[in-house]
């Protein structure tokens, strides 16, 4: 065990925090094991600039409200206290007394651990001493060009991935270590490159899925301790799987023990409700123009990166931060200084955050869930771009889902829905997301969005997934979608793993696995995701038959892939497909094979292109294209 060091707050610490540039402020504020005068204990520090007084109360002093008053350091509003004898595992809160005499009982904004809900206390945690074994992964991460690498993300909610049978005293949660032992094997089998974890920062309400946070610096105690979470990340890295966290700087929970009115005034949220509240969500909005608040959030990203070796963040609800009138009616919002609806302070915040984080750790992913056409969300640091690595392509997702829901007879009238995304593909670095948001709140599961009888639904979805994996853009699927989960997702129950006893579901799982194998094996699938160098339509206009065909290419010009997808229940005999070269086209994947739950309609194992021009190409191949069938050929 490492020898404890004395923790203190210097004038430099106060100055940098007030300037918004103390990127390791989490090592000073919060509760830290320390030593003073030869005595071991805990050093507490909290930012409460408007408090008349602050006391530390906890199980180490029997929650005595007067025994441990904190000392105010200086004009910046930081209060500190060393408590000898307190130690790891101690529960505590800050008792903040306002100038008006109001008493507020607050959890620590910088706490590294929180009490298991419904408890709301903070817990002293020791982050030192964990033996990391992922040095090779961490060293290689920042050397890679992430844009030209495969990125296949499995979005996952730990609490409902799998559950133990409840015995009346526990809620069935797998802890971080148990989850690690199961998710690693599954992700390796399925060939995902990354897992994106929902709801890791501490939050009081399960039904918020972790999107209404009270403890930004604490891995939720639902699944164990901070070191249990380290074990999870470490094991994933040892197995060459990256870890992305959902991160929620757009808003925070209003629970009494949380950040709202922290010292009796609005120090984390904007004080004007027209800037500081989301009326639809019932949450508070951070004050992005305040230096200490920006510091709190940017340091939080670096905390997860440095202390837990996280590989990236998916920033939730970016659009709600960029637009001052997001989700608000007239009279509920204030324009910026130029009279517009752009949140200038949030824009500057994102540029600042990405410059600090990506500028220092170029392999770290920052991913924006941005649902509008805001320009230059992704791009190089130091440009007009917000500086994100990737953006979720919500337009593609919407068009894809709307098209796939259609009865096949109507698809020809909406053919453009599946081609439109390529018209703007070069504008950003995109991820194609089919996330949890698409399978909740009466939206149906992915498979039940599909038209037709059950066998048609699964066939449709296999073709749809093939389109997704062949299309430009990195990939994201929410858990359960890979095997055709039929019920909508609920955080209250585990996935319907029993469905893998059914031919259709097991076939779907095998099909997605094989899609992922092809995706990772062939650089043509991922090297040029935001450039026409990697994608060419063979036929984008066959609306009458609802067939799409395109080619993906890599940097070497070898091992290119031809995708052909029939979105109807019709057999198209002697279907002619344009191809770019007079070569042999070897079948890699047929979505209609029995193994995948299909009807077993065969496709030629190899096709030879003929010098018969078609659709602006000099060559073509001809074969019988089965109903609801996707075919992938290598050439």
C-alpha positions as CSV (number, residue, x, y, z in Angstrom):
1,X,0.0,0.0,0.0
2,X,1.3,3.4,-1.0
3,X,2.3,5.7,1.8
4,X,-0.3,8.4,2.4
5,X,0.7,12.0,1.3
6,X,-0.4,15.2,2.9
7,X,-3.1,16.9,0.9
8,X,-3.5,20.7,1.0
9,X,-5.1,23.6,-0.9
10,X,-2.6,26.1,-2.2
11,X,-3.1,29.6,-3.5
12,X,-2.2,28.2,-6.9
13,X,-4.9,25.6,-6.6
14,X,-7.4,28.3,-5.8
15,X,-6.2,30.5,-8.6
16,X,-6.3,27.8,-11.3
17,X,-9.7,26.6,-10.2
18,X,-11.1,30.2,-10.4
19,X,-9.5,30.5,-13.8
20,X,-11.1,27.2,-15.0
21,X,-7.8,25.5,-15.8
22,X,-7.1,23.3,-12.8
23,X,-7.5,20.0,-14.7
24,X,-6.6,17.8,-11.7
25,X,-8.8,19.7,-9.2
26,X,-10.4,16.4,-8.3
27,X,-7.2,15.5,-6.5
28,X,-7.7,18.4,-4.1
29,X,-11.5,18.9,-3.8
30,X,-13.5,16.0,-2.4
31,X,-12.4,13.5,0.3
32,X,-8.8,12.2,0.2
33,X,-6.8,10.0,2.6
34,X,-4.1,12.2,4.0
35,X,-1.7,12.6,6.9
36,X,-1.1,15.7,9.0
37,X,1.2,16.0,12.0
38,X,2.0,12.3,11.8
39,X,-1.7,11.4,12.1
40,X,-3.6,9.6,9.4
41,X,-7.1,10.8,8.4
42,X,-9.1,12.3,5.6
43,X,-8.7,15.7,4.0
44,X,-12.1,17.2,3.0
45,X,-12.4,20.2,0.6
46,X,-15.5,21.7,-1.0
47,X,-16.4,24.7,-3.1
48,X,-19.2,26.6,-1.5
49,X,-18.6,30.4,-2.1
50,X,-21.8,31.7,-0.7
51,X,-22.0,29.5,2.5
52,X,-22.0,31.2,5.9
53,X,-20.4,28.0,7.2
54,X,-19.7,24.4,6.2
55,X,-19.4,21.4,8.5
56,X,-18.4,17.8,7.7
57,X,-20.8,15.4,9.2
58,X,-20.4,11.6,9.0
59,X,-20.4,8.3,10.8
60,X,-16.9,9.1,12.1
61,X,-18.4,11.9,14.3
62,X,-21.9,10.4,14.7
63,X,-23.2,13.0,12.3
64,X,-22.6,15.7,14.8
65,X,-23.5,19.0,13.1
66,X,-21.2,21.3,15.0
67,X,-18.0,19.3,15.8
68,X,-16.1,19.6,12.5
69,X,-16.4,23.1,11.0
70,X,-14.4,23.6,7.8
71,X,-12.0,26.5,7.3
72,X,-12.6,28.9,4.3
73,X,-9.4,29.1,2.3
74,X,-9.7,32.4,0.6
75,X,-12.0,34.5,-1.6
76,X,-12.6,31.7,-4.1
77,X,-15.0,30.0,-1.7
78,X,-13.2,26.7,-1.1
79,X,-13.6,25.2,2.4
80,X,-11.2,22.6,3.9
81,X,-10.7,20.4,6.9
82,X,-8.5,17.5,8.0
83,X,-10.2,14.9,10.1
84,X,-7.8,12.7,11.9
85,X,-8.9,9.1,12.4
86,X,-11.4,9.1,9.6
87,X,-10.7,6.5,6.9
88,X,-11.6,4.6,3.8
89,X,-15.3,3.6,3.8
90,X,-16.4,6.5,6.0
91,X,-19.8,7.9,5.1
92,X,-20.2,11.7,5.1
93,X,-22.0,14.8,3.9
94,X,-21.4,18.5,3.9
95,X,-23.8,20.6,6.1
96,X,-23.9,23.9,4.5
97,X,-25.5,26.8,6.4
98,X,-26.6,29.8,4.2
99,X,-26.4,33.4,5.4
100,X,-30.1,33.2,5.9
101,X,-29.7,30.3,8.3
102,X,-31.0,27.6,6.0
103,X,-29.3,24.2,6.5
104,X,-28.5,22.1,3.4
105,X,-27.2,18.5,3.6
106,X,-25.2,17.9,0.5
107,X,-23.4,15.0,-1.0
108,X,-19.8,15.8,-2.1
109,X,-19.7,16.9,-5.8
110,X,-16.2,15.4,-6.0
111,X,-16.9,12.2,-4.1
112,X,-15.3,9.1,-5.6
113,X,-18.0,6.8,-4.2
114,X,-21.7,7.2,-3.2
115,X,-24.0,5.4,-0.8
116,X,-26.1,2.7,-2.4
117,X,-29.5,4.2,-3.2
118,X,-31.8,5.2,-1.6
119,X,-29.0,6.4,0.6
120,X,-27.5,9.7,-0.4
121,X,-24.3,10.0,1.6
122,X,-20.8,10.2,0.1
123,X,-18.2,7.6,0.9
124,X,-14.4,8.1,1.4
125,X,-12.7,5.9,-1.3
126,X,-9.1,5.2,-1.9
127,X,-8.3,5.1,-5.7
128,X,-4.7,4.2,-5.1
129,X,-3.3,0.7,-5.1
130,X,-5.1,-1.0,-8.0
131,X,-2.6,-2.9,-10.2
132,X,-3.3,-2.0,-13.8
133,X,-2.3,-4.5,-16.5
134,X,-3.2,-2.6,-19.6
135,X,0.0,-0.6,-20.4
136,X,0.3,-2.0,-23.9
137,X,-3.3,-1.0,-24.7
138,X,-2.9,2.5,-23.3
139,X,0.4,3.0,-25.2
140,X,-1.0,1.9,-28.5
141,X,-4.3,3.8,-28.1
142,X,-2.9,7.3,-28.8
143,X,-0.7,6.1,-31.7
144,X,-3.7,4.9,-33.8
145,X,-5.6,7.0,-36.4
146,X,-9.0,6.3,-35.1
147,X,-10.7,7.5,-38.3
148,X,-9.1,4.7,-40.3
149,X,-9.6,2.0,-37.7
150,X,-12.6,-0.3,-37.2
151,X,-15.1,0.9,-34.5
152,X,-18.0,-1.4,-33.7
153,X,-19.6,-0.4,-30.4
154,X,-21.9,-2.5,-28.2
155,X,-24.0,-0.1,-26.2
156,X,-24.8,-1.7,-22.8
157,X,-26.7,-1.1,-19.6
158,X,-25.0,-3.1,-16.9
159,X,-28.0,-3.4,-14.7
160,X,-30.1,-5.1,-17.3
161,X,-27.6,-6.9,-19.5
162,X,-27.9,-9.9,-17.2
163,X,-29.4,-10.3,-13.7
164,X,-29.1,-12.8,-10.9
165,X,-32.4,-14.3,-9.7
166,X,-33.7,-11.9,-7.0
167,X,-33.8,-13.5,-3.5
168,X,-35.8,-10.8,-1.8
169,X,-32.7,-8.9,-0.4
170,X,-30.9,-8.0,-3.6
171,X,-32.0,-6.6,-6.9
172,X,-30.1,-9.1,-9.1
173,X,-27.4,-6.7,-10.3
174,X,-24.2,-8.2,-11.5
175,X,-21.4,-6.3,-9.9
176,X,-18.6,-4.8,-12.0
177,X,-16.4,-7.9,-11.6
178,X,-19.1,-10.4,-12.5
179,X,-20.2,-8.3,-15.4
180,X,-16.6,-8.1,-16.6
181,X,-16.3,-11.9,-16.7
182,X,-19.4,-12.2,-18.8
183,X,-19.2,-9.2,-21.1
184,X,-15.6,-9.8,-22.2
185,X,-16.3,-13.3,-23.4
186,X,-19.4,-12.2,-25.3
187,X,-17.8,-9.2,-26.9
188,X,-14.9,-11.3,-28.1
189,X,-17.2,-13.9,-29.5
190,X,-19.2,-11.3,-31.3
191,X,-16.2,-9.3,-32.5
192,X,-17.1,-5.9,-31.1
193,X,-14.2,-3.4,-30.7
194,X,-15.7,-1.3,-27.9
195,X,-18.4,-1.3,-25.3
196,X,-20.3,1.9,-24.4
197,X,-21.6,1.8,-20.8
198,X,-24.7,3.6,-19.9
199,X,-25.3,5.1,-16.4
200,X,-22.0,4.8,-14.7
201,X,-21.8,8.1,-12.9
202,X,-23.8,8.0,-9.6
203,X,-27.6,8.7,-10.0
204,X,-30.5,8.3,-7.6
205,X,-33.2,7.0,-10.0
206,X,-32.8,3.7,-11.9
207,X,-35.4,4.9,-14.4
208,X,-33.2,7.8,-15.5
209,X,-30.7,5.2,-16.9
210,X,-28.0,7.3,-15.5
211,X,-28.9,10.5,-17.4
212,X,-29.8,12.5,-14.3
213,X,-26.6,12.5,-12.3
214,X,-25.8,13.5,-8.8
215,X,-22.2,12.2,-8.5
216,X,-20.1,12.9,-11.6
217,X,-16.9,11.6,-10.0
218,X,-18.4,8.4,-8.5
219,X,-18.9,5.1,-10.4
220,X,-22.4,4.1,-9.3
221,X,-22.4,1.9,-6.2
222,X,-25.2,-0.3,-7.7
223,X,-22.5,-2.5,-9.2
224,X,-19.7,-2.2,-6.6
225,X,-16.7,0.0,-5.6
226,X,-14.4,2.2,-7.7
227,X,-11.8,-0.6,-7.7
228,X,-14.4,-3.0,-8.9
229,X,-15.0,-0.7,-11.8
230,X,-11.2,-0.5,-12.4
231,X,-11.2,-4.3,-12.6
232,X,-13.9,-4.1,-15.4
233,X,-11.9,-1.6,-17.5
234,X,-8.7,-3.5,-16.9
235,X,-10.1,-6.8,-18.0
236,X,-11.7,-5.3,-21.1
237,X,-8.4,-3.6,-22.1
238,X,-6.5,-6.9,-21.5
239,X,-8.8,-8.4,-24.1
240,X,-8.4,-5.6,-26.5
241,X,-11.8,-4.0,-26.0
242,X,-12.2,-0.3,-25.6
243,X,-14.5,1.4,-23.0
244,X,-16.7,4.4,-23.8
245,X,-18.8,6.1,-21.1
246,X,-22.0,8.0,-21.6
247,X,-21.3,11.4,-20.2
248,X,-24.0,13.9,-19.3
249,X,-22.9,17.6,-19.1
250,X,-26.2,18.8,-20.5
251,X,-28.1,18.7,-17.3
252,X,-28.2,17.2,-13.8
253,X,-30.7,15.9,-11.3
254,X,-32.6,18.2,-8.9
255,X,-32.5,15.9,-5.9
256,X,-31.9,17.8,-2.6
257,X,-28.5,16.3,-1.9
258,X,-27.2,17.0,-5.4
259,X,-25.6,20.0,-7.1
260,X,-28.7,22.2,-7.3
261,X,-28.6,25.3,-5.1
262,X,-25.5,23.8,-3.6
263,X,-24.7,26.5,-1.1
264,X,-28.1,28.1,-1.2
265,X,-27.4,29.8,-4.5
266,X,-27.0,28.5,-8.0
267,X,-23.3,27.9,-8.3
268,X,-23.4,24.9,-10.7
269,X,-26.6,25.8,-12.6
270,X,-27.4,29.0,-14.4
271,X,-29.3,31.3,-11.9
272,X,-31.8,32.4,-14.5
273,X,-34.4,29.6,-15.0
274,X,-34.7,30.5,-18.6
275,X,-31.0,29.4,-19.0
276,X,-30.8,27.0,-16.0
277,X,-33.7,24.6,-16.3
278,X,-35.1,22.1,-18.8
279,X,-38.9,22.4,-18.4
280,X,-39.5,19.1,-20.2
281,X,-36.9,17.1,-18.3
282,X,-37.3,18.6,-14.9
283,X,-33.5,19.0,-14.6
284,X,-31.0,21.8,-14.1
285,X,-28.6,23.1,-16.8
286,X,-25.0,23.8,-16.0
287,X,-23.7,27.4,-16.2
288,X,-21.2,27.0,-19.0
289,X,-20.0,30.5,-18.8
290,X,-18.8,30.0,-15.2
291,X,-15.1,29.1,-15.0
292,X,-15.4,26.8,-12.0
293,X,-18.3,24.9,-13.6
294,X,-16.3,24.4,-16.8
295,X,-13.4,23.3,-14.7
296,X,-15.6,20.8,-12.9
297,X,-16.8,19.2,-16.1
298,X,-13.5,19.2,-18.1
299,X,-11.6,17.8,-15.1
300,X,-14.3,15.2,-14.8
301,X,-13.5,13.9,-18.3
302,X,-9.8,13.8,-17.4
303,X,-10.7,12.0,-14.1
304,X,-12.3,9.1,-15.9
305,X,-9.5,9.0,-18.5
306,X,-6.6,9.1,-16.0
307,X,-8.0,7.3,-12.9
308,X,-10.1,4.7,-14.7
309,X,-8.3,4.4,-18.1
310,X,-11.5,5.2,-20.0
311,X,-11.1,5.4,-23.8
312,X,-13.8,7.8,-24.7
313,X,-17.0,9.6,-23.9
314,X,-20.3,9.7,-25.7
315,X,-21.7,13.2,-24.8
316,X,-25.4,13.0,-24.3
317,X,-27.9,15.6,-25.6
318,X,-25.4,18.0,-27.3
319,X,-28.1,19.7,-29.2
320,X,-29.8,20.7,-25.9
321,X,-26.6,22.5,-25.0
322,X,-26.0,24.3,-28.3
323,X,-29.5,25.8,-28.7
324,X,-30.8,28.1,-26.0
325,X,-34.4,27.4,-27.0
326,X,-34.1,23.6,-27.1
327,X,-37.3,22.1,-25.8
328,X,-38.5,25.6,-24.7
329,X,-41.5,27.7,-25.8
330,X,-41.5,31.5,-26.2
331,X,-40.8,33.2,-22.9
332,X,-38.9,30.1,-21.5
333,X,-35.5,31.1,-23.0
334,X,-33.2,34.0,-23.4
335,X,-31.3,34.8,-26.6
336,X,-27.6,35.3,-26.7
337,X,-26.0,38.8,-26.8
338,X,-26.5,38.9,-30.6
339,X,-30.1,38.0,-30.4
340,X,-29.7,34.4,-31.6
341,X,-30.5,31.0,-30.2
342,X,-26.9,29.7,-30.2
343,X,-25.5,29.0,-26.7
344,X,-22.1,30.8,-27.2
345,X,-20.9,29.7,-23.8
346,X,-21.6,26.0,-24.5
347,X,-19.8,26.3,-27.9
348,X,-16.7,27.7,-26.2
349,X,-17.0,25.0,-23.5
350,X,-16.9,22.2,-26.1
351,X,-14.0,23.7,-28.0
352,X,-12.1,24.1,-24.7
353,X,-12.9,20.5,-23.5
354,X,-11.9,18.9,-26.8
355,X,-8.7,21.0,-27.1
356,X,-7.6,19.9,-23.6
357,X,-8.7,16.3,-23.8
358,X,-8.0,15.4,-27.4
359,X,-5.1,17.7,-27.6
360,X,-3.4,15.8,-24.8
361,X,-4.7,12.3,-25.6
362,X,-5.4,12.1,-29.4
363,X,-6.6,8.5,-29.1
364,X,-9.3,9.4,-26.7
365,X,-12.7,9.5,-28.4
366,X,-15.2,12.3,-27.8
367,X,-18.5,11.4,-29.5
368,X,-21.4,13.9,-29.8
369,X,-25.0,12.9,-29.8
370,X,-26.1,15.9,-31.8
371,X,-29.5,15.6,-33.5
372,X,-29.5,18.6,-35.7
373,X,-27.5,19.9,-38.7
374,X,-25.1,22.0,-36.6
375,X,-22.0,22.5,-38.8
376,X,-18.5,21.2,-37.9
377,X,-19.3,19.2,-34.8
378,X,-16.3,17.0,-35.6
379,X,-12.9,18.1,-36.8
380,X,-9.4,19.3,-36.0
381,X,-8.6,21.1,-32.8
382,X,-8.0,24.8,-33.3
383,X,-10.5,25.2,-36.2
384,X,-14.1,26.4,-36.2
385,X,-15.1,22.9,-35.4
386,X,-16.4,22.0,-31.9
387,X,-13.6,19.4,-32.0
388,X,-15.4,16.1,-31.4
389,X,-13.9,12.9,-32.8
390,X,-17.2,11.5,-34.0
391,X,-20.9,12.5,-34.2
392,X,-23.8,10.1,-34.1
393,X,-25.6,10.3,-37.4
394,X,-29.1,10.8,-36.2
395,X,-30.4,11.7,-39.6
396,X,-29.2,8.3,-41.0
397,X,-30.8,6.5,-38.0
398,X,-34.1,8.3,-38.5
399,X,-34.2,7.6,-42.3
400,X,-33.2,4.0,-41.8
401,X,-35.8,3.2,-39.2
402,X,-38.6,5.0,-41.1
403,X,-37.7,3.1,-44.3
404,X,-37.4,-0.3,-42.7
405,X,-40.8,0.1,-41.0
406,X,-42.5,0.4,-44.3
407,X,-44.5,-2.3,-46.0
408,X,-42.3,-3.4,-48.9
409,X,-45.0,-2.2,-51.4
410,X,-44.4,1.4,-50.3
411,X,-40.6,1.3,-50.1
412,X,-40.1,2.2,-53.7
413,X,-41.8,5.6,-53.0
414,X,-39.3,6.2,-50.2
415,X,-36.2,4.8,-51.9
416,X,-34.2,8.0,-51.3
417,X,-34.5,7.5,-47.6
418,X,-31.7,5.0,-47.7
419,X,-29.5,6.9,-50.1
420,X,-29.8,10.4,-48.7
421,X,-27.2,10.1,-46.0
422,X,-24.3,9.6,-48.5
423,X,-25.1,13.1,-49.9
424,X,-23.8,14.7,-46.7
425,X,-21.5,11.9,-45.4
426,X,-18.3,13.9,-45.9
427,X,-19.5,16.8,-43.7
428,X,-18.7,15.0,-40.4
429,X,-17.0,11.9,-39.0
430,X,-20.1,9.8,-38.3
431,X,-21.1,6.8,-36.2
432,X,-24.3,5.0,-37.3
433,X,-26.3,4.5,-34.1
434,X,-29.1,2.1,-33.4
435,X,-29.2,2.9,-29.7
436,X,-31.3,2.3,-26.7
437,X,-33.5,5.3,-27.6
438,X,-34.8,3.4,-30.6
439,X,-36.2,0.5,-28.6
440,X,-38.0,2.2,-25.7
441,X,-41.2,4.2,-25.0
442,X,-43.5,2.3,-27.4
443,X,-41.0,2.6,-30.3
444,X,-40.9,-1.3,-30.6
445,X,-37.8,-3.4,-30.7
446,X,-35.7,-3.4,-33.9
447,X,-37.1,-6.7,-35.1
448,X,-40.7,-5.6,-34.3
449,X,-40.3,-2.4,-36.3
450,X,-40.0,-4.7,-39.4
451,X,-43.1,-5.4,-41.5
452,X,-44.6,-8.8,-42.2
453,X,-44.9,-12.2,-40.5
454,X,-42.2,-13.2,-38.0
455,X,-40.0,-14.8,-40.5
456,X,-40.2,-11.7,-42.7
457,X,-39.3,-9.5,-39.7
458,X,-36.1,-11.3,-39.1
459,X,-35.2,-11.4,-42.8
460,X,-35.8,-7.7,-43.1
461,X,-33.6,-7.0,-40.1
462,X,-30.8,-9.1,-41.4
463,X,-30.9,-7.1,-44.7
464,X,-31.1,-3.8,-42.8
465,X,-28.1,-4.7,-40.6
466,X,-26.1,-5.6,-43.8
467,X,-26.9,-2.1,-45.2
468,X,-25.8,-0.5,-41.9
469,X,-22.5,-2.4,-41.8
470,X,-21.7,-1.8,-45.4
471,X,-22.6,1.9,-45.3
472,X,-20.0,4.5,-44.5
473,X,-19.7,5.3,-40.8
474,X,-18.6,3.6,-37.6
475,X,-21.1,1.2,-36.0
476,X,-23.2,1.1,-32.8
477,X,-25.8,-1.4,-31.8
478,X,-27.6,-1.5,-28.5
479,X,-27.5,-4.7,-26.5
480,X,-30.2,-7.3,-27.5
481,X,-30.5,-5.9,-31.0
482,X,-27.8,-8.4,-32.2
483,X,-30.1,-11.4,-31.5
484,X,-33.4,-9.9,-32.2
485,X,-34.7,-9.0,-28.8
486,X,-38.5,-8.9,-29.3
487,X,-39.6,-6.9,-26.3
488,X,-38.8,-3.2,-25.8
489,X,-35.9,-2.7,-23.5
490,X,-36.6,-2.1,-19.8
491,X,-34.0,-1.3,-17.2
492,X,-36.0,-3.4,-14.8
493,X,-35.3,-6.8,-16.4
494,X,-32.4,-8.6,-18.1
495,X,-32.3,-9.2,-21.8
496,X,-34.4,-12.1,-23.1
497,X,-31.5,-14.4,-23.5
498,X,-33.9,-17.3,-23.6
499,X,-34.7,-16.3,-27.1
500,X,-31.4,-17.8,-28.2
501,X,-33.2,-21.1,-28.0
502,X,-35.1,-20.0,-31.1
503,X,-33.8,-20.5,-34.6
504,X,-34.6,-17.0,-35.7
505,X,-32.8,-15.4,-32.8
506,X,-29.8,-17.6,-32.7
507,X,-29.5,-17.1,-36.5
508,X,-29.7,-13.4,-36.1
509,X,-26.9,-13.5,-33.5
510,X,-24.7,-15.6,-35.7
511,X,-25.4,-13.2,-38.6
512,X,-24.4,-10.1,-36.7
513,X,-21.3,-11.9,-35.5
514,X,-20.3,-12.8,-39.1
515,X,-21.0,-9.2,-40.2
516,X,-18.7,-8.0,-37.5
517,X,-16.0,-10.5,-38.5
518,X,-16.2,-9.2,-42.1
519,X,-16.2,-5.6,-40.9
520,X,-13.1,-6.1,-38.8
521,X,-11.2,-8.3,-41.3
522,X,-11.4,-6.1,-44.4
523,X,-10.1,-2.5,-44.2
524,X,-12.4,-1.6,-47.1
525,X,-15.2,-1.5,-44.5
526,X,-13.7,1.2,-42.4
527,X,-10.6,3.0,-43.8
528,X,-12.4,5.7,-45.7
529,X,-15.6,6.3,-43.8
530,X,-16.0,10.0,-44.5
531,X,-14.8,10.0,-48.1
532,X,-16.1,8.9,-51.5
533,X,-12.7,7.1,-51.9
534,X,-14.2,4.3,-49.8
535,X,-17.7,4.1,-51.3
536,X,-19.3,4.0,-54.7
537,X,-22.9,3.4,-55.7
538,X,-23.3,0.7,-58.2
539,X,-27.0,1.4,-58.4
540,X,-28.7,3.8,-56.1
541,X,-31.8,4.2,-58.3
542,X,-33.6,0.9,-58.6
543,X,-36.6,2.1,-56.7
544,X,-39.0,-0.2,-58.5
545,X,-37.3,-3.3,-57.2
546,X,-36.1,-1.7,-54.0
547,X,-32.6,-3.0,-54.5
548,X,-29.5,-1.2,-53.4
549,X,-25.9,-2.0,-54.5
550,X,-22.6,-0.4,-53.7
551,X,-18.9,-1.1,-53.4
552,X,-16.6,-0.4,-50.4
553,X,-12.8,0.1,-51.1
554,X,-9.7,0.4,-48.9
555,X,-6.4,2.1,-49.4
556,X,-4.6,-0.7,-51.2
557,X,-7.3,-1.3,-53.9
558,X,-7.4,-5.0,-53.0
559,X,-10.1,-7.0,-51.2
560,X,-12.9,-4.6,-52.1
561,X,-16.5,-5.6,-51.2
562,X,-19.7,-5.5,-53.3
563,X,-23.0,-5.2,-51.3
564,X,-26.4,-6.1,-52.9
565,X,-29.6,-5.9,-50.9
566,X,-33.1,-6.8,-51.9
567,X,-35.7,-5.0,-49.6
568,X,-38.7,-6.8,-51.0
569,X,-40.2,-10.3,-50.6
570,X,-39.9,-10.8,-54.4
571,X,-37.4,-13.1,-56.1
572,X,-35.6,-11.0,-58.8
573,X,-34.5,-13.6,-61.4
574,X,-31.5,-12.8,-63.6
575,X,-30.9,-9.6,-61.6
576,X,-28.1,-7.5,-63.2
577,X,-25.7,-5.7,-60.9
578,X,-23.2,-3.2,-62.1
579,X,-19.6,-3.8,-61.0
580,X,-16.5,-1.7,-61.4
581,X,-14.0,-4.3,-62.6
582,X,-13.8,-7.4,-64.8
583,X,-13.0,-9.8,-62.0
584,X,-14.3,-12.8,-60.1
585,X,-16.7,-11.9,-57.2
586,X,-16.5,-14.4,-54.4
587,X,-19.5,-14.8,-52.1
588,X,-18.7,-13.9,-48.5
589,X,-22.2,-13.6,-46.9
590,X,-25.7,-14.6,-47.8
591,X,-28.3,-13.4,-45.3
592,X,-30.8,-16.1,-46.4
593,X,-28.8,-19.1,-45.4
594,X,-30.4,-21.6,-43.0
595,X,-27.7,-20.9,-40.4
596,X,-29.0,-17.4,-40.0
597,X,-32.7,-18.3,-39.8
598,X,-33.2,-17.8,-43.6
599,X,-35.0,-19.9,-46.2
600,X,-31.8,-21.4,-47.6
601,X,-32.1,-19.8,-51.1
602,X,-28.7,-20.3,-52.6
603,X,-26.4,-17.7,-54.3
604,X,-23.6,-18.4,-56.6
605,X,-20.3,-19.1,-54.8
606,X,-18.5,-17.0,-57.4
607,X,-19.6,-14.6,-60.2
608,X,-17.5,-13.6,-63.1
609,X,-18.1,-10.1,-64.4
610,X,-18.9,-9.7,-68.1
611,X,-18.2,-6.7,-70.3
612,X,-21.9,-5.7,-70.3
613,X,-22.3,-2.1,-69.3
614,X,-24.9,-1.3,-66.7
615,X,-25.6,1.8,-64.6
616,X,-22.6,3.8,-65.8
617,X,-20.2,0.8,-65.1
618,X,-18.5,-1.1,-67.9
619,X,-19.1,-4.5,-66.4
620,X,-21.9,-6.4,-64.7
621,X,-22.8,-9.7,-63.1
622,X,-26.2,-11.5,-63.2
623,X,-27.8,-13.8,-60.7
624,X,-31.1,-14.7,-59.1
625,X,-31.6,-12.4,-56.1
626,X,-33.8,-14.1,-53.4
627,X,-36.5,-12.3,-51.4
628,X,-35.3,-10.2,-48.5
629,X,-31.7,-11.2,-49.2
630,X,-28.4,-9.4,-48.7
631,X,-25.3,-10.6,-50.5
632,X,-21.7,-9.5,-49.9
633,X,-19.0,-10.4,-52.4
634,X,-15.2,-10.0,-52.2
635,X,-13.2,-9.0,-55.3
